[in-house]
Amino acid sequence: MSTELILKIVIGALVAGLLAVGTWWARKHPNRSKEYPERLRLPKVVPLIGWLFLGLGLLMMLVSFAYAPSPLGARITAVAIFLAGLAFVLMYRNWYVAPRAHDVAFRTVLGKEHVVPYSDIAHYQVQVMKGQPILTVKSVNGAKLRLNIRSFNVATLMTAIDFHKVTGHWPARADEVGGGPEAEKYPSGN
C-alpha cells in the first residue's frame, strides 16, 4: 500500500468521523432562537458554510475579474459560489419552525411567515426519503411545511396528527395534546 493511499484513507475516516460527531451533536443540541426559544432553527453549520462560500466567492471574483485574460468560466464559477453562499446565509436567517399546542408557526426560506392551526391542516404525509422520515403538512390556505422529524422536535404536531387519525377530527383547545407519554413516541434527540 502506498503512502498516498493510506493518507487518503486516514483523511477520509477523519472527515467521516467529524461529520458523524457533528450530526450527533446538532441533534442533541437543537439550535433555538435566543429571542423566541420555542422556534427551532437550522443547524449552525448552515451559516458557517454560507459565510465560507461568500468569502471564497468574493476572493475568486476579485482574482478572476482583476486579470483581463481570465476565462469566462472562472468568472461564472466565482459568481455562482458567491450567490450560493448568500443563499445559505439568507436561508439560515429566514427559516424556523415553532410547533405549539394547537398550531404550528413557521417561516419559509424566502421569509414568508405562516401560522397553521391544526384544525386547518388539509393534508399531511410522512414519507421516508434517503432513510429519513420527512413530514409534509399542507394547510387549507395553501401553506406548506416540509421537514425531517428526526432533526426537529415536532412531537406536539405528531401527537395532533395521531389524534386526528384516531378520532377523525383535530384536537380542540379543550383537548389535551402534547406532553405526557405520547410525546416520547417521537424522539428527535432534542
Backbone as a chain_set.jsonl record, in Angstrom:
{"seq": "MSTELILKIVIGALVAGLLAVGTWWARKHPNRSKEYPERLRLPKVVPLIGWLFLGLGLLMMLVSFAYAPSPLGARITAVAIFLAGLAFVLMYRNWYVAPRAHDVAFRTVLGKEHVVPYSDIAHYQVQVMKGQPILTVKSVNGAKLRLNIRSFNVATLMTAIDFHKVTGHWPARADEVGGGPEAEKYPSGN", "coords": {"N": [[0.838, -1.18, 0.0], [0.503, 2.179, -0.835], [1.863, 5.249, 0.454], [0.377, 7.47, -0.163], [-2.232, 6.436, -0.565], [-2.818, 5.442, 1.991], [-2.808, 7.849, 3.42], [-4.989, 9.136, 2.2], [-7.074, 7.448, 3.021], [-6.972, 7.767, 5.806], [-7.519, 10.531, 6.075], [-10.075, 10.581, 4.918], [-11.455, 8.956, 6.768], [-11.234, 10.566, 9.058], [-12.694, 12.863, 8.261], [-15.238, 11.703, 7.862], [-15.72, 10.82, 10.48], [-15.758, 13.294, 11.865], [-18.004, 14.457, 10.641], [-19.994, 12.659, 11.501], [-19.895, 13.0, 14.319], [-20.503, 15.724, 14.443], [-23.122, 15.729, 13.392], [-24.444, 14.147, 15.304], [-24.118, 15.793, 17.569], [-25.505, 18.109, 16.756], [-28.126, 17.154, 16.678], [-28.588, 16.528, 19.339], [-28.39, 18.97, 20.569], [-30.442, 21.244, 19.849], [-30.77, 24.056, 17.654], [-31.915, 26.903, 18.868], [-33.837, 29.905, 18.747], [-32.681, 32.844, 20.342], [-34.284, 34.982, 21.125], [-36.894, 33.941, 20.851], [-37.486, 31.139, 22.28], [-39.06, 28.903, 21.589], [-38.86, 28.571, 18.913], [-37.402, 26.583, 16.489], [-34.417, 26.399, 14.712], [-32.369, 26.198, 11.715], [-29.426, 24.076, 11.641], [-26.32, 25.335, 13.028], [-24.209, 25.033, 11.314], [-25.017, 25.685, 8.787], [-25.01, 28.613, 8.336], [-22.252, 28.9, 8.657], [-21.149, 27.493, 6.488], [-22.288, 29.065, 4.527], [-21.051, 31.627, 4.959], [-18.423, 30.885, 4.477], [-18.541, 30.182, 1.746], [-19.335, 32.681, 0.746], [-17.062, 34.286, 1.303], [-15.063, 32.85, -0.102], [-16.123, 32.977, -2.702], [-16.117, 35.756, -3.122], [-13.362, 36.301, -3.014], [-12.525, 34.759, -5.223], [-13.908, 36.123, -7.233], [-12.638, 38.627, -7.157], [-10.068, 37.899, -8.02], [-10.591, 36.704, -10.549], [-11.864, 38.75, -12.013], [-10.007, 40.752, -11.924], [-7.857, 40.106, -13.513], [-7.36, 40.449, -16.897], [-7.12, 38.43, -19.005], [-8.537, 36.254, -17.959], [-10.552, 33.293, -18.059], [-14.025, 33.067, -19.079], [-15.49, 31.123, -17.768], [-14.309, 30.939, -15.224], [-15.081, 33.323, -14.055], [-17.869, 33.043, -14.026], [-18.109, 30.819, -12.331], [-17.078, 31.886, -9.946], [-18.993, 33.867, -9.322], [-21.225, 32.219, -9.052], [-20.529, 30.655, -6.781], [-20.389, 32.672, -4.853], [-23.092, 33.547, -4.854], [-24.325, 31.181, -4.002], [-23.358, 31.012, -1.382], [-24.569, 33.318, -0.339], [-27.227, 32.516, -0.53], [-27.277, 30.399, 1.367], [-26.777, 31.822, 3.764], [-29.004, 33.561, 3.867], [-31.032, 31.653, 3.937], [-30.603, 30.46, 6.436], [-31.064, 32.684, 8.07], [-33.779, 33.243, 7.623], [-35.482, 30.863, 7.959], [-37.525, 29.024, 10.229], [-39.188, 26.862, 12.623], [-41.953, 26.461, 14.772], [-43.502, 24.449, 16.698], [-46.541, 24.315, 18.432], [-49.029, 23.959, 21.062], [-51.607, 23.992, 19.817], [-51.242, 24.848, 17.255], [-48.963, 25.332, 14.502], [-46.237, 27.339, 13.893], [-44.33, 28.807, 11.336], [-41.595, 29.89, 9.245], [-40.761, 30.405, 5.909], [-37.96, 29.679, 3.694], [-37.81, 31.836, 2.069], [-38.786, 33.841, 3.627], [-41.484, 34.183, 4.247], [-44.026, 34.23, 6.625], [-46.044, 31.873, 8.426], [-48.868, 30.755, 10.263], [-50.327, 27.917, 11.214], [-53.191, 26.593, 12.321], [-53.909, 23.446, 13.84], [-56.397, 22.474, 13.146], [-56.748, 23.514, 10.627], [-55.3, 21.988, 8.882], [-55.084, 20.468, 5.844], [-53.934, 18.33, 4.523], [-51.616, 15.775, 5.296], [-48.519, 14.021, 5.423], [-46.195, 11.459, 5.988], [-43.205, 10.463, 4.774], [-40.522, 8.315, 3.825], [-37.426, 9.377, 2.907], [-34.391, 8.797, 1.529], [-33.735, 7.33, 3.814], [-34.617, 8.963, 5.874], [-37.284, 10.239, 7.86], [-39.668, 12.275, 6.462], [-41.85, 14.873, 7.026], [-44.704, 16.224, 5.571], [-46.855, 18.884, 5.548], [-49.848, 20.362, 4.615], [-51.819, 23.237, 4.524], [-55.248, 24.468, 4.58], [-55.251, 26.935, 3.367], [-53.131, 26.832, 1.649], [-50.511, 26.963, 2.642], [-47.401, 25.365, 3.113], [-45.522, 23.057, 4.882], [-42.504, 21.397, 5.243], [-40.397, 19.035, 6.599], [-37.695, 17.285, 8.285], [-38.5, 14.935, 10.63], [-36.848, 13.774, 12.445], [-34.801, 15.527, 12.839], [-35.944, 17.843, 13.826], [-37.805, 18.621, 16.648], [-40.977, 17.936, 16.661], [-43.03, 16.973, 18.243], [-45.529, 17.678, 19.379], [-47.061, 18.368, 17.142], [-47.014, 15.901, 15.782], [-48.386, 14.362, 17.642], [-50.893, 15.565, 17.52], [-51.556, 14.855, 14.919], [-51.713, 12.067, 15.228], [-53.919, 12.027, 16.978], [-55.859, 12.982, 15.226], [-55.901, 10.86, 13.386], [-56.96, 8.82, 14.984], [-59.42, 9.82, 16.065], [-60.67, 11.174, 13.993], [-61.069, 13.871, 13.867], [-59.573, 17.108, 14.412], [-57.704, 18.088, 17.331], [-59.452, 19.992, 19.786], [-59.273, 23.179, 21.505], [-59.765, 22.536, 24.161], [-58.987, 19.909, 24.409], [-56.409, 17.709, 25.538], [-53.266, 17.877, 24.302], [-50.06, 16.866, 23.275], [-46.994, 16.732, 25.203], [-46.747, 14.576, 28.082], [-46.917, 10.911, 27.908], [-47.262, 10.486, 25.161], [-45.639, 12.208, 23.754], [-43.159, 11.095, 23.863], [-43.123, 9.179, 21.95], [-42.114, 10.174, 19.649], [-39.183, 10.682, 19.471], [-36.617, 12.98, 18.897], [-34.158, 13.443, 19.633], [-33.901, 15.875, 20.763]], "CA": [[0.0, 0.0, 0.0], [1.314, 3.383, -0.922], [1.654, 6.255, 1.493], [-0.714, 8.322, -0.625], [-3.493, 5.748, -0.318], [-3.033, 5.419, 3.444], [-3.147, 9.21, 3.812], [-6.361, 9.391, 1.75], [-7.98, 6.681, 3.878], [-6.984, 8.409, 7.131], [-8.235, 11.807, 5.943], [-11.484, 10.24, 4.701], [-12.014, 8.487, 8.033], [-11.347, 11.73, 9.933], [-13.809, 13.689, 7.798], [-16.466, 10.966, 8.166], [-15.895, 10.867, 11.932], [-16.172, 14.651, 12.233], [-19.389, 14.628, 10.206], [-20.859, 11.87, 12.383], [-19.931, 13.665, 15.626], [-21.237, 16.981, 14.25], [-24.539, 15.406, 13.235], [-24.941, 13.705, 16.613], [-24.172, 16.956, 18.455], [-26.574, 19.002, 16.298], [-29.418, 16.577, 17.063], [-28.718, 16.584, 20.803], [-28.451, 20.38, 20.966], [-31.112, 21.974, 18.768], [-30.481, 25.475, 17.533], [-33.118, 27.661, 19.185], [-33.727, 31.358, 18.7], [-32.495, 33.418, 21.678], [-35.457, 35.81, 21.413], [-38.085, 33.098, 20.924], [-36.934, 29.789, 22.467], [-39.881, 27.839, 21.012], [-38.511, 28.46, 17.49], [-36.269, 25.743, 16.116], [-33.776, 26.938, 13.52], [-31.455, 25.294, 11.021], [-28.159, 23.92, 12.369], [-25.383, 26.456, 12.897], [-23.25, 24.781, 10.243], [-25.542, 26.298, 7.555], [-24.403, 29.923, 8.071], [-20.794, 28.768, 8.524], [-20.905, 27.149, 5.089], [-22.647, 30.244, 3.747], [-20.001, 32.649, 5.05], [-17.242, 30.347, 3.803], [-18.774, 30.342, 0.307], [-19.314, 34.117, 0.43], [-15.666, 34.735, 1.29], [-14.355, 32.203, -1.21], [-16.645, 33.536, -3.955], [-15.63, 37.127, -3.255], [-11.943, 36.208, -3.354], [-12.414, 34.276, -6.601], [-14.354, 37.189, -8.136], [-11.568, 39.632, -7.23], [-8.976, 37.379, -8.846], [-10.991, 36.456, -11.943], [-12.195, 39.99, -12.706], [-8.846, 41.646, -11.925], [-6.97, 39.742, -14.616], [-8.104, 40.552, -18.162], [-7.237, 37.217, -19.826], [-9.148, 35.113, -17.258], [-11.653, 32.725, -18.838], [-15.383, 33.384, -18.66], [-15.916, 30.074, -16.834], [-13.825, 31.273, -13.878], [-15.924, 34.419, -13.557], [-19.188, 32.477, -13.751], [-17.966, 29.973, -11.142], [-16.905, 32.757, -8.778], [-20.292, 34.478, -9.016], [-22.114, 31.144, -8.585], [-20.145, 30.315, -5.402], [-20.812, 33.8, -4.021], [-24.553, 33.502, -4.741], [-24.671, 30.021, -3.171], [-23.101, 31.429, -0.008], [-25.623, 34.259, 0.026], [-28.449, 31.725, -0.34], [-27.161, 29.685, 2.642], [-26.91, 32.782, 4.859], [-30.396, 34.001, 3.904], [-31.837, 30.509, 4.343], [-30.455, 30.344, 7.887], [-31.683, 33.841, 8.707], [-35.225, 33.257, 7.462], [-36.264, 29.663, 8.265], [-37.716, 28.467, 11.568], [-40.445, 26.163, 12.885], [-42.317, 26.541, 16.19], [-44.712, 23.673, 16.976], [-47.164, 24.677, 19.701], [-50.083, 23.041, 21.495], [-52.761, 23.92, 18.922], [-50.878, 25.291, 15.915], [-47.541, 25.327, 14.187], [-45.807, 28.564, 13.221], [-43.072, 28.609, 10.623], [-41.232, 30.87, 8.227], [-40.104, 29.728, 4.795], [-36.627, 30.188, 3.376], [-37.96, 33.138, 1.42], [-39.161, 34.817, 4.641], [-42.929, 34.316, 4.443], [-44.439, 33.596, 7.88], [-47.335, 31.203, 8.451], [-49.328, 30.107, 11.489], [-51.336, 26.966, 10.763], [-53.856, 25.828, 13.381], [-54.019, 22.044, 13.459], [-57.706, 22.266, 12.52], [-56.678, 23.978, 9.236], [-54.45, 21.094, 8.09], [-55.874, 19.779, 4.828], [-53.257, 17.092, 4.121], [-50.328, 15.511, 5.927], [-47.924, 12.777, 4.958], [-44.829, 11.168, 6.407], [-42.582, 9.525, 3.839], [-39.1, 8.101, 4.071], [-36.575, 9.759, 1.786], [-32.988, 8.542, 1.843], [-33.649, 6.827, 5.173], [-35.048, 9.955, 6.846], [-38.728, 10.491, 7.796], [-39.979, 13.647, 6.078], [-43.245, 15.229, 7.23], [-45.226, 17.285, 4.733], [-48.142, 19.361, 6.035], [-50.427, 21.411, 3.771], [-52.997, 23.825, 5.158], [-56.356, 24.767, 3.666], [-54.95, 28.164, 2.621], [-52.012, 26.598, 0.747], [-49.198, 26.977, 3.289], [-46.815, 24.026, 3.088], [-44.357, 22.847, 5.738], [-41.855, 20.118, 4.966], [-39.185, 18.943, 7.406], [-37.256, 15.994, 8.796], [-38.984, 14.87, 12.009], [-35.756, 13.364, 13.336], [-33.942, 16.682, 13.088], [-36.683, 18.889, 14.522], [-38.757, 18.047, 17.594], [-42.344, 18.385, 16.4], [-43.846, 15.951, 18.91], [-46.912, 18.131, 19.559], [-47.706, 18.235, 15.836], [-47.203, 14.473, 15.509], [-49.441, 13.902, 18.542], [-52.151, 16.048, 16.952], [-51.826, 14.01, 13.744], [-52.201, 10.789, 15.773], [-55.256, 12.299, 17.489], [-56.721, 13.064, 14.048], [-56.041, 9.508, 12.835], [-57.797, 8.006, 15.874], [-60.763, 10.361, 16.285], [-61.255, 11.708, 12.773], [-61.107, 15.337, 13.918], [-58.388, 17.704, 15.026], [-57.953, 18.414, 18.739], [-59.967, 21.323, 20.122], [-58.459, 23.835, 22.539], [-60.009, 21.894, 25.457], [-58.348, 18.591, 24.422], [-55.011, 17.671, 25.974], [-52.41, 17.42, 23.219], [-48.644, 17.105, 23.532], [-46.521, 16.385, 26.538], [-47.154, 13.247, 28.529], [-46.225, 9.78, 27.3], [-47.329, 10.489, 23.707], [-44.529, 12.985, 23.187], [-41.961, 10.273, 23.815], [-43.18, 8.315, 20.778], [-41.429, 10.835, 18.536], [-37.942, 11.304, 19.942], [-35.761, 13.523, 17.84], [-32.872, 13.746, 20.225], [-33.899, 17.258, 21.231]], "C": [[0.883, 1.243, 0.0], [0.946, 4.355, 0.195], [0.494, 7.176, 1.123], [-2.076, 7.712, -0.296], [-3.819, 5.715, 1.17], [-3.451, 6.804, 3.934], [-4.582, 9.559, 3.404], [-7.375, 8.671, 2.634], [-8.099, 7.337, 5.252], [-7.761, 9.725, 7.078], [-9.728, 11.559, 5.737], [-12.161, 9.781, 5.981], [-12.182, 9.643, 9.016], [-12.532, 12.612, 9.546], [-15.141, 12.998, 8.118], [-16.754, 10.977, 9.669], [-16.352, 12.232, 12.403], [-17.617, 14.924, 11.818], [-20.356, 13.876, 11.113], [-20.994, 12.532, 13.753], [-20.712, 14.977, 15.52], [-22.732, 16.758, 14.112], [-25.143, 14.993, 14.561], [-25.106, 14.905, 17.545], [-25.311, 17.889, 18.07], [-27.948, 18.469, 16.68], [-29.641, 16.646, 18.564], [-28.875, 18.01, 21.311], [-29.103, 21.19, 19.856], [-30.789, 23.461, 18.809], [-31.775, 26.246, 17.732], [-32.818, 29.157, 19.098], [-33.575, 31.885, 20.129], [-33.703, 34.259, 22.087], [-36.703, 34.98, 21.664], [-37.645, 31.644, 21.054], [-37.779, 28.662, 21.874], [-39.563, 27.633, 19.528], [-37.268, 27.609, 17.305], [-35.726, 26.248, 14.789], [-32.902, 25.878, 12.868], [-30.161, 25.166, 11.822], [-27.18, 25.05, 12.062], [-24.332, 26.246, 11.818], [-23.716, 25.44, 8.937], [-24.969, 27.698, 7.343], [-22.88, 29.859, 7.97], [-20.417, 28.431, 7.087], [-21.201, 28.36, 4.204], [-21.567, 31.312, 3.77], [-18.708, 32.187, 4.386], [-17.38, 30.52, 2.291], [-18.766, 31.819, -0.103], [-17.881, 34.633, 0.325], [-14.889, 34.158, 0.125], [-14.821, 32.77, -2.545], [-16.159, 34.952, -4.187], [-14.157, 37.143, -3.657], [-11.763, 35.758, -4.799], [-12.864, 35.344, -7.601], [-13.27, 38.259, -8.272], [-10.446, 39.166, -8.146], [-9.402, 37.26, -10.307], [-11.341, 37.742, -12.706], [-11.015, 40.956, -12.768], [-7.915, 41.363, -13.099], [-7.778, 39.668, -15.897], [-8.195, 39.231, -18.926], [-7.916, 36.031, -19.111], [-10.358, 34.609, -18.044], [-13.025, 33.063, -18.23], [-15.892, 32.376, -17.639], [-15.48, 30.365, -15.399], [-14.675, 32.369, -13.261], [-17.316, 33.896, -13.175], [-19.15, 31.627, -12.491], [-17.849, 30.819, -9.882], [-18.23, 33.387, -8.361], [-21.255, 33.427, -8.475], [-21.802, 30.752, -7.135], [-20.571, 31.43, -4.452], [-22.326, 33.774, -3.799], [-25.021, 32.307, -3.902], [-24.444, 30.341, -1.69], [-24.161, 32.385, 0.5], [-26.937, 33.522, 0.285], [-28.418, 30.982, 0.993], [-27.373, 30.629, 3.818], [-28.356, 33.258, 4.989], [-31.33, 32.876, 4.354], [-31.771, 30.344, 5.864], [-31.18, 31.485, 8.597], [-33.205, 33.748, 8.695], [-35.951, 32.072, 8.109], [-36.333, 29.372, 9.761], [-39.021, 27.699, 11.606], [-40.688, 26.221, 14.384], [-43.614, 25.761, 16.409], [-45.244, 24.017, 18.364], [-48.328, 23.738, 19.972], [-51.208, 22.904, 20.474], [-52.484, 24.449, 17.52], [-49.376, 25.153, 15.724], [-47.243, 26.612, 13.419], [-44.488, 28.26, 12.52], [-42.854, 29.735, 9.633], [-40.449, 30.128, 7.156], [-38.717, 30.32, 4.564], [-36.694, 31.535, 2.681], [-38.49, 34.21, 2.366], [-40.649, 34.985, 4.887], [-43.342, 33.534, 5.69], [-45.851, 33.025, 7.765], [-47.612, 30.716, 9.869], [-50.498, 29.22, 11.059], [-51.938, 26.276, 11.986], [-54.014, 24.38, 12.911], [-55.352, 21.759, 12.773], [-57.726, 22.722, 11.06], [-55.782, 23.107, 8.362], [-55.339, 20.304, 7.138], [-55.272, 18.422, 4.477], [-51.946, 16.98, 4.893], [-49.835, 14.164, 5.465], [-46.521, 12.655, 5.532], [-44.299, 10.133, 5.43], [-41.1, 9.437, 4.136], [-38.344, 8.417, 2.793], [-35.124, 9.635, 2.217], [-32.809, 8.136, 3.298], [-34.111, 7.788, 6.253], [-36.554, 10.188, 6.722], [-39.004, 11.983, 7.561], [-41.479, 13.863, 6.23], [-43.597, 16.38, 6.305], [-46.622, 17.622, 5.233], [-48.596, 20.479, 5.106], [-51.681, 21.92, 4.46], [-54.066, 24.118, 4.113], [-56.09, 26.034, 2.855], [-53.698, 28.042, 1.762], [-50.638, 26.636, 1.37], [-48.68, 25.542, 3.38], [-45.565, 23.998, 3.954], [-43.812, 21.471, 5.438], [-40.556, 20.079, 5.755], [-38.92, 17.511, 7.838], [-37.659, 15.91, 10.264], [-37.943, 14.299, 12.968], [-34.864, 14.543, 13.703], [-34.62, 17.758, 13.913], [-37.76, 18.245, 15.383], [-40.14, 18.661, 17.38], [-43.322, 17.382, 17.014], [-45.286, 16.4, 19.091], [-47.689, 18.034, 18.249], [-47.979, 16.77, 15.515], [-48.29, 13.878, 16.4], [-50.811, 14.353, 18.036], [-52.531, 15.236, 15.714], [-52.34, 12.643, 14.19], [-53.623, 10.933, 16.304], [-56.253, 12.333, 16.327], [-56.942, 11.68, 13.437], [-57.017, 8.671, 13.656], [-59.237, 8.509, 15.916], [-61.44, 10.862, 15.019], [-61.404, 13.214, 12.777], [-59.856, 15.835, 14.628], [-58.698, 18.077, 16.474], [-58.459, 19.846, 18.917], [-59.091, 21.912, 21.22], [-58.611, 23.156, 23.899], [-59.336, 20.528, 25.558], [-56.895, 18.718, 24.85], [-54.19, 17.077, 24.839], [-50.977, 17.766, 23.575], [-48.286, 16.799, 24.961], [-46.909, 14.96, 26.867], [-46.427, 12.143, 27.787], [-46.276, 9.785, 25.774], [-46.135, 11.196, 23.08], [-43.266, 12.144, 23.072], [-41.981, 9.291, 22.645], [-42.379, 8.874, 19.618], [-40.134, 11.47, 19.007], [-37.135, 11.8, 18.755], [-34.379, 13.834, 18.394], [-32.809, 15.146, 20.78], [-34.308, 17.342, 22.669]], "O": [[1.867, 1.335, 0.734], [-0.131, 4.283, 0.786], [-0.271, 7.607, 1.985], [-2.968, 8.404, 0.195], [-4.964, 5.936, 1.563], [-4.347, 6.921, 4.77], [-5.307, 10.198, 4.166], [-8.422, 9.231, 2.958], [-9.197, 7.45, 5.797], [-8.578, 9.994, 7.959], [-10.556, 12.257, 6.322], [-13.299, 10.16, 6.259], [-13.177, 9.691, 9.739], [-13.286, 13.057, 10.411], [-16.072, 13.647, 8.595], [-17.905, 11.126, 10.079], [-17.239, 12.328, 13.251], [-18.368, 15.552, 12.564], [-21.418, 14.395, 11.456], [-22.098, 12.614, 14.29], [-21.496, 15.304, 16.411], [-23.526, 17.522, 14.66], [-26.237, 15.437, 14.91], [-26.12, 15.021, 18.233], [-26.01, 18.408, 18.941], [-28.849, 19.253, 16.978], [-30.776, 16.807, 19.012], [-29.441, 18.224, 22.383], [-28.41, 21.761, 19.014], [-30.564, 24.037, 19.874], [-32.64, 26.244, 16.856], [-31.697, 29.602, 19.345], [-34.27, 31.421, 21.032], [-34.103, 34.253, 23.251], [-37.48, 35.271, 22.574], [-37.448, 30.975, 20.04], [-37.264, 27.563, 21.671], [-39.958, 26.621, 18.95], [-36.218, 27.879, 17.888], [-36.486, 26.496, 13.853], [-32.721, 24.789, 13.412], [-29.833, 26.058, 12.605], [-27.208, 25.641, 10.982], [-23.634, 27.19, 11.446], [-22.892, 25.724, 8.068], [-24.471, 27.97, 6.25], [-22.275, 30.673, 7.272], [-19.482, 29.008, 6.532], [-20.467, 28.646, 3.259], [-21.201, 31.848, 2.724], [-17.982, 32.992, 3.803], [-16.438, 30.957, 1.629], [-18.254, 32.168, -1.167], [-17.532, 35.331, -0.627], [-14.149, 34.868, -0.556], [-14.001, 33.017, -3.43], [-15.825, 35.319, -5.314], [-13.754, 37.907, -4.534], [-10.937, 36.315, -5.522], [-12.287, 35.469, -8.681], [-13.01, 38.743, -9.373], [-9.933, 39.942, -8.952], [-8.664, 37.666, -11.205], [-11.133, 37.814, -13.918], [-11.019, 41.882, -13.579], [-7.263, 42.269, -13.616], [-8.756, 38.925, -15.985], [-9.262, 38.926, -19.459], [-7.87, 34.91, -19.619], [-11.1, 35.4, -18.625], [-13.15, 33.31, -17.03], [-16.649, 32.738, -16.739], [-16.216, 30.066, -14.459], [-14.956, 32.336, -12.063], [-17.865, 34.261, -12.136], [-20.061, 31.702, -11.666], [-18.457, 30.5, -8.861], [-18.549, 33.434, -7.173], [-22.016, 33.701, -7.548], [-22.722, 30.541, -6.345], [-21.064, 31.154, -3.358], [-22.789, 33.96, -2.674], [-26.007, 32.413, -3.172], [-25.259, 29.974, -0.844], [-24.603, 32.276, 1.643], [-27.673, 33.865, 1.21], [-29.433, 30.936, 1.688], [-28.071, 30.282, 4.771], [-28.88, 33.348, 6.1], [-32.303, 33.12, 5.067], [-32.798, 30.111, 6.502], [-31.837, 31.266, 9.615], [-33.853, 34.14, 9.666], [-36.971, 32.286, 8.763], [-35.331, 29.461, 10.469], [-39.868, 27.862, 10.728], [-39.763, 26.055, 15.178], [-44.702, 26.33, 16.319], [-44.5, 24.012, 19.345], [-48.582, 22.82, 19.192], [-51.721, 21.801, 20.281], [-53.387, 24.495, 16.685], [-48.629, 24.891, 16.667], [-47.903, 26.931, 12.43], [-43.639, 27.544, 13.051], [-43.785, 30.434, 9.235], [-39.576, 29.317, 7.465], [-38.351, 31.331, 5.163], [-35.726, 32.294, 2.706], [-38.633, 35.366, 1.967], [-41.043, 35.852, 5.668], [-43.056, 32.343, 5.812], [-46.726, 33.595, 7.113], [-46.696, 30.314, 10.586], [-51.527, 29.714, 10.598], [-51.271, 25.46, 12.623], [-54.228, 24.125, 11.726], [-55.424, 20.889, 11.905], [-58.639, 22.351, 10.322], [-55.529, 23.456, 7.209], [-56.23, 19.569, 7.565], [-55.997, 17.477, 4.169], [-51.256, 17.976, 5.112], [-50.624, 13.272, 5.153], [-45.759, 13.621, 5.558], [-44.875, 9.056, 5.277], [-40.5, 10.386, 4.641], [-38.579, 7.819, 1.743], [-34.688, 10.295, 3.16], [-31.847, 8.547, 3.946], [-34.011, 7.469, 7.438], [-37.063, 10.323, 5.609], [-38.618, 12.833, 8.364], [-42.283, 13.138, 5.645], [-42.89, 17.387, 6.252], [-47.477, 16.742, 5.33], [-47.849, 21.419, 4.835], [-52.508, 21.134, 4.924], [-53.816, 24.026, 2.911], [-56.644, 26.194, 1.768], [-53.24, 29.037, 1.2], [-49.659, 26.36, 0.676], [-49.435, 24.619, 3.687], [-44.66, 24.815, 3.782], [-44.558, 20.493, 5.382], [-39.71, 20.962, 5.614], [-39.793, 16.646, 7.769], [-37.211, 16.726, 11.069], [-38.14, 14.338, 14.183], [-34.243, 14.547, 14.766], [-33.952, 18.508, 14.625], [-38.535, 17.418, 14.902], [-40.43, 19.758, 17.856], [-44.31, 16.995, 16.39], [-46.195, 15.578, 18.969], [-48.859, 17.654, 18.254], [-49.059, 16.433, 15.029], [-49.032, 12.994, 15.971], [-51.781, 13.599, 18.118], [-53.71, 14.963, 15.492], [-53.288, 12.115, 13.608], [-54.448, 10.044, 16.098], [-57.351, 11.786, 16.427], [-58.054, 11.362, 13.015], [-57.805, 7.905, 13.102], [-60.173, 7.717, 15.814], [-62.666, 10.966, 14.977], [-61.83, 13.787, 11.774], [-59.181, 15.093, 15.34], [-59.852, 18.354, 16.801], [-57.965, 20.781, 18.286], [-58.26, 21.211, 21.798], [-57.686, 23.193, 24.71], [-59.129, 20.027, 26.663], [-56.235, 19.715, 24.557], [-54.386, 15.924, 24.456], [-50.708, 18.839, 24.116], [-49.152, 16.628, 25.819], [-47.359, 14.221, 25.991], [-45.431, 12.399, 27.11], [-45.429, 9.158, 25.137], [-45.678, 10.82, 22.0], [-42.392, 12.453, 22.263], [-40.974, 8.639, 22.371], [-42.005, 8.138, 18.705], [-39.998, 12.692, 18.947], [-36.998, 11.112, 17.743], [-33.537, 14.415, 17.708], [-31.747, 15.573, 21.233], [-34.363, 18.435, 23.233]]}, "num_chains": 1, "name": "protein.A"}
